[in-house]
C-alpha cells in the first residue's frame, strides 16, 4: 500500500510539473496583442451632461430618529446547536 501511495504521488507530481511547463510554453508562444493603430482622427467627445443636484439634507444631528425597540427574545424557545463532539 505504501508503494502504491508513493508511486501515485510521484505520478501526480510529475504530471503537475509537466502540465505547468507545457502551459508556460503555450502561453509564451501565443500571439502578441496587436498595437493600437489610429488611422482615423480622434472624434471629439460630446459635452458632459450636467445632472441636477439634490437639496442639502441639513444638520445631520437633527435628522436622527430613534431606532425602534426590538421585541424581547425568548432564549428558551431558540434551538441549540449540538455538535456531538469536541
Secondary structure, 3 states (H helix, E strand, C coil): CHHHHHHHHHHHHHHHHHHHHHHHHHHHCCCCCCCCCCCCCCCCCCCCCCCCCCCCCCCCCCCCCCCCCCCCCCCCCCCCCCCCCC
